[in-house]
Amino acid sequence: MIMYKRIRDLREDNDLTQKQMAEILHCSQQVYSNYELGQRDIPTAILIAIAKYHKTTVDYILGLTDKK
């Protein structure tokens, strides 16, 4: 699914490791890794936090738009 690729791409575009992103989101690196791999559903609050941190929209992350 496009959402998982987009959160990974956003993280990598900002030169962040999974561990750093996990610390920002107050979760473990393993949990964050599972988000990127699509092995765990991303809670709405975490999705919003990711969008805010990267100054983008939830719609972009979900693949509803290609406009960041």
ChimeraX attribute file (.defattr): number of C-alpha atoms within 10 A of each C-alpha:
attribute: neighborCount
match mode: 1-to-1
recipient: residues
	/A:1	9
	/A:2	12
	/A:3	21
	/A:4	19
	/A:5	17
	/A:6	16
	/A:7	21
	/A:8	18
	/A:9	13
	/A:10	18
	/A:11	19
	/A:12	12
	/A:13	10
	/A:14	9
	/A:15	10
	/A:16	13
	/A:17	13
	/A:18	19
	/A:19	16
	/A:20	15
	/A:21	18
	/A:22	17
	/A:23	13
	/A:24	12
	/A:25	17
	/A:26	11
	/A:27	13
	/A:28	15
	/A:29	17
	/A:30	12
	/A:31	17
	/A:32	24
	/A:33	18
	/A:34	15
	/A:35	21
	/A:36	21
	/A:37	16
	/A:38	15
	/A:39	12
	/A:40	12
	/A:41	12
	/A:42	17
	/A:43	10
	/A:44	10
	/A:45	10
	/A:46	15
	/A:47	20
	/A:48	16
	/A:49	15
	/A:50	21
	/A:51	19
	/A:52	12
	/A:53	14
	/A:54	15
	/A:55	11
	/A:56	15
	/A:57	18
	/A:58	19
	/A:59	14
	/A:60	17
	/A:61	23
	/A:62	17
	/A:63	16
	/A:64	12
	/A:65	11
	/A:66	9
	/A:67	10
	/A:68	12
